[in-house]
């Protein structure tokens, strides 16, 4: 059985192994033991309510019950930009006009922005390629919504998610080559690593404060603004099916889109329901829709994919599932249909 649980200190070696499979471009999952260890510790302290909101962040892993192995990771930052600035580019326009010459030009621009300061962020989504079958990706990505629904008081009114931008098999980013490299004088991988390990001061120190004209960029760079890496396209589709939209904000390194949504308008949060648990040895009804199912235990949070009738008021689970979900008959589980197709959102 595959299930979601909070990260543990013993997960460090497996998270390092996952980081080594990302191929770069995932700044919040660097292949750096010190950084990942600190990330795990910060997550544990967040669950212990030992940190101010500006420093809080939850990390979850997708685990295989048969081996105990962590094969995926996802996270939520409670409120970005309250301690370290959270930068992106806002895609906008500037108008240059002359009545005398009868010239009117509307020019697209990139402006350094902190507009999402104070938003909750979905981040650090990565699934081991060996486990990218079935519905594991949906479980990993959408499990966070049930945590936010169950513990709504811990999160902000807006949720954002940065999507990985376009780069080639060698890690070359056309957006970086045309923008970042001009100001940072370093390789994309080096800037990516510095940002991922929390060393972000150089961004404010070196990035221009004035708008950049997009027409001055290379055609290759212009073409990838707001576009996602091919491997990230499924993750974008999942979020858009939940109500997230691109509102003209992009990553300053690779030009990938930032998606956003009001937290209470996220489909899985808005439509989730509490169902009473019945523990039974009866075989599950395979005709029922596949659902995300979460317990209400803050410290031992669990999410699985199970068959359930959301409108019935109850959910029947096996003793083995009950043990994995840390629940018993009479408890409540939060349930929402998986909704894997965009048209159902």
C-alpha positions in Angstrom: 0.0 0.0 0.0 1.1 3.5 -0.8 0.5 6.2 1.7 1.5 9.8 2.6 3.0 10.6 6.0 5.0 13.4 7.6 8.8 13.3 6.9 11.1 11.7 9.5 14.8 12.2 10.3 15.5 8.6 9.1 14.2 9.6 5.6 17.4 11.7 4.9 19.3 9.0 2.9 16.2 8.3 0.8 15.6 12.0 0.1 19.2 12.5 -0.9 18.7 9.6 -3.4 15.6 11.3 -4.7 17.4 14.6 -5.1 20.0 12.9 -7.2 17.3 11.8 -9.7 15.8 15.3 -10.3 18.2 16.3 -13.0 18.4 19.8 -11.5 15.8 22.6 -11.8 14.1 21.7 -8.5 15.6 24.3 -6.2 13.8 23.1 -3.1 15.2 19.6 -3.3 19.0 20.1 -3.7 21.3 17.1 -3.5 22.9 18.5 -0.3 22.8 16.6 2.9 23.1 19.6 5.2 20.3 21.5 3.5 18.0 18.5 3.4 18.7 17.7 7.0 17.8 21.2 8.0 14.7 21.1 5.9 13.6 17.9 7.7 14.3 19.4 11.1 12.4 22.6 10.3 9.4 20.4 9.3 9.5 18.5 12.5 9.7 21.7 14.5 6.7 23.1 12.5 4.6 20.1 13.6 5.8 20.7 17.2 4.7 24.4 16.9 8.2 25.5 17.8 8.7 28.0 15.0 7.1 31.4 14.0 4.9 31.4 11.0 7.6 33.0 8.8 9.7 29.8 9.3 7.1 27.1 9.1 7.0 24.5 6.4 5.6 21.0 6.2 7.3 18.1 4.4 5.5 14.9 3.5 6.8 11.7 1.9 5.1 9.0 -0.2 5.9 5.7 1.4 5.6 2.1 0.3 4.2 0.1 3.2 5.7 -3.2 2.0 9.3 -1.8 2.3 8.9 1.4 4.3 10.8 3.2 1.6 10.1 6.9 0.9 9.7 7.1 -2.9 8.3 10.6 -3.2 8.3 14.0 -1.5 6.0 17.0 -1.4 5.8 20.1 0.9 3.9 23.2 1.9 5.5 26.4 2.9 3.1 28.2 5.3 3.9 31.8 4.4 6.6 32.7 1.8 8.6 35.9 1.9 8.1 36.9 5.5 11.7 36.0 6.4 13.6 35.7 3.1 12.3 37.7 0.1 10.4 35.5 -2.4 11.0 36.7 -5.9 9.5 36.2 -9.3 9.0 38.2 -12.5 5.7 39.8 -13.2 4.9 39.8 -17.0 3.5 43.1 -17.8 3.5 45.9 -20.4 4.8 49.3 -20.9 3.3 51.7 -23.5 5.5 54.1 -25.5 3.5 56.6 -27.6 4.1 59.8 -29.6 1.1 61.7 -30.9 3.4 63.8 -33.1 4.8 60.8 -34.8 1.6 58.8 -34.6 3.5 55.9 -32.9 1.9 53.7 -30.3 3.9 50.7 -29.0 2.8 48.2 -26.4 5.9 46.4 -25.2 5.9 43.3 -22.9 8.1 43.5 -19.9 9.5 41.5 -16.9 9.5 43.3 -13.5 11.0 41.9 -10.3 8.2 41.2 -7.9 7.4 40.3 -4.3 3.7 40.2 -4.9 3.1 36.7 -3.5 4.7 37.5 -0.1 2.6 36.0 2.7 1.0 33.3 0.5 1.2 29.6 1.3 3.3 27.6 -1.3 3.0 24.1 -2.7 6.6 23.0 -3.4 9.2 20.2 -3.6 7.0 17.8 -5.6 9.1 14.9 -6.8 8.3 11.2 -7.4 10.8 8.5 -8.0 10.6 7.6 -11.7 10.3 3.9 -10.8 7.0 4.7 -9.1 5.4 6.8 -11.7 2.6 4.4 -12.5 -1.0 4.1 -11.5 -2.2 7.1 -9.4 0.9 7.7 -7.3 1.5 11.1 -8.7 -2.0 12.2 -8.0 -1.8 10.9 -4.4 1.5 12.7 -3.8 0.4 16.0 -5.2 -3.2 16.3 -4.0 -2.6 14.9 -0.5 -1.5 18.3 0.6 -5.0 19.7 -0.1 -6.6 17.4 2.5 -4.0 18.5 5.1 -4.8 22.1 4.3 -8.6 21.4 4.5 -8.3 19.6 7.8 -6.0 22.1 9.4 -7.1 25.3 7.6 -6.1 27.6 10.4 -2.4 26.9 9.7 -2.5 28.4 6.2 -2.9 31.6 4.4 -5.8 32.7 2.1 -3.8 32.3 -1.2 -1.8 29.3 -2.4 0.9 29.5 -5.0 3.0 26.9 -6.8 6.1 27.5 -8.9 6.4 25.2 -11.9 9.7 24.1 -13.3 10.6 25.9 -16.5 12.0 24.6 -19.8 15.5 23.3 -19.9 17.2 20.7 -22.1 18.8 17.3 -21.2 22.0 19.0 -20.3 20.2 21.4 -17.9 20.6 24.4 -20.2 17.8 26.9 -19.8 17.2 29.3 -22.7 15.6 31.8 -20.3 18.6 31.8 -18.0 21.0 32.2 -20.9 19.2 35.3 -22.1 18.3 36.8 -18.7 19.9 35.5 -15.5 23.4 34.8 -16.9 23.6 38.5 -18.0 23.3 39.7 -14.4 24.6 36.8 -12.2 27.7 35.8 -14.2 27.4 32.1 -13.2 26.0 28.9 -14.6 22.3 28.1 -14.2 23.1 25.1 -12.1 25.2 27.2 -9.7 22.4 29.8 -9.2 19.9 27.0 -8.9 21.9 25.4 -6.1 22.5 28.6 -4.2 18.8 29.4 -4.2 17.9 25.9 -3.2 20.2 26.0 -0.3 18.8 29.2 1.0 21.5 31.6 -0.2 19.2 34.1 -1.9 20.8 37.5 -1.1 22.5 37.6 -4.5 19.2 37.8 -6.2 18.3 41.2 -4.7 22.0 42.3 -5.0 22.4 41.6 -8.7 19.0 41.6 -10.4 18.0 44.9 -12.0 15.2 46.9 -10.3 13.9 48.3 -13.6 11.7 46.4 -16.0 13.3 44.2 -18.7 11.9 44.4 -22.2 11.0 40.9 -23.4 11.6 41.9 -27.0 15.3 42.2 -26.2 15.5 38.5 -25.2 16.5 35.8 -27.6 13.6 34.2 -29.5 14.3 30.9 -27.6 13.9 32.7 -24.2 10.7 34.5 -25.3 9.2 31.2 -26.4 9.6 29.5 -23.0 8.2 32.3 -20.8 5.3 30.8 -18.7 6.0 27.3 -20.2 6.8 24.2 -18.1 9.4 21.5 -18.5 7.9 18.5 -20.3 8.2 16.4 -17.1 6.3 19.0 -15.2 3.4 19.2 -17.6 1.4 16.5 -15.7 1.9 18.4 -12.4 0.6 21.6 -14.0 -2.5 19.8 -15.3 -3.2 18.4 -11.9 -3.1 21.9 -10.3 -5.2 23.5 -13.0 -7.8 20.7 -12.6 -8.0 21.9 -8.9 -8.6 25.5 -9.9 -5.0 26.9 -10.1 -4.3 29.5 -12.8 -1.3 31.2 -14.4 -1.6 35.0 -13.7 1.5 36.2 -15.5 4.2 35.5 -12.9 7.2 33.5 -13.8 10.4 32.2 -12.1 13.4 34.5 -12.4 15.7 31.6 -13.2 14.0 29.5 -15.9 10.8 31.4 -16.7 8.5 28.7 -15.5 5.0 29.8 -14.5 3.7 30.5 -11.0 0.2 29.1 -10.6 -2.1 30.5 -7.9 -5.6 30.0 -6.3 -7.6 31.2 -3.3 -7.3 28.4 -0.8 -11.0 28.0 -0.2 -11.6 27.7 -4.0 -9.3 24.7 -4.4 -11.6 21.8 -5.6 -10.2 19.2 -3.2 -10.5 21.5 -0.2 -13.9 22.9 -1.1 -15.5 19.5 -1.9 -13.9 17.3 0.8 -16.3 15.7 3.3 -16.0 13.9 6.7 -17.2 10.3 6.6 -17.5 8.0 9.6 -15.3 5.0 9.6 -16.5 1.4 9.7 -13.8 -1.3 9.9 -14.8 -4.4 8.0 -13.2 -7.5 6.5 -15.6 -7.2 3.5 -13.9 -6.7 0.1 -14.0 -3.1 -1.1 -16.6 -2.2 -3.7 -14.6 -1.7 -6.9 -17.5 0.1 -8.5 -17.1 3.1 -6.1 -15.0 6.0 -7.3 -11.3 6.3 -6.2 -10.9 8.9 -3.5 -8.3 10.7 -1.5 -8.8 9.7 2.1 -7.1 11.4 5.0 -7.2 11.0 8.8 -7.6 13.9 11.2 -4.5 13.2 13.3 -2.2 16.3 13.0 0.9 14.5 14.3 0.4 11.2 12.5 -1.3 12.5 9.3 -2.0 9.9 6.7 -3.5 9.9 3.2 -4.3 7.0 0.9 -6.3 6.3 -2.2 -9.4 4.2 -1.4 -12.8 3.4 -2.9 -15.6 5.4 -1.3 -19.0 6.8 -1.7 -18.6 10.5 -0.7 -22.4 11.0 -0.4 -23.0 8.0 1.8 -21.9 9.5 5.1 -19.6 6.6 5.9 -16.6 4.7 4.6 -15.8 1.0 5.1 -12.1 0.1 5.3 -10.2 -3.1 6.1 -8.3 -3.7 9.4 -5.0 -3.4 7.5 -6.0 0.0 6.1 -7.3 1.2 9.5 -3.9 0.3 11.0 -2.1 2.2 8.3 -4.4 5.2 8.6 -4.1 5.3 12.4 -7.9 5.2 12.8 -10.7 2.9 14.1 -14.4 2.5 13.8 -16.3 5.6 14.7 -13.5 8.0 13.7 -13.9 10.5 10.9 -11.9 10.4 7.7 -11.8 13.4 5.2 -12.7 12.2 1.7 -12.8 13.7 -1.7 -13.0 12.2 -5.2 -9.7 12.0 -6.9 -10.9 13.8 -10.0 -8.0 12.9 -12.4 -9.6 14.6 -15.4 -9.6 18.3 -16.0 -13.1 18.4 -17.3 -14.4 17.2 -13.9 -12.8 20.0 -11.9 
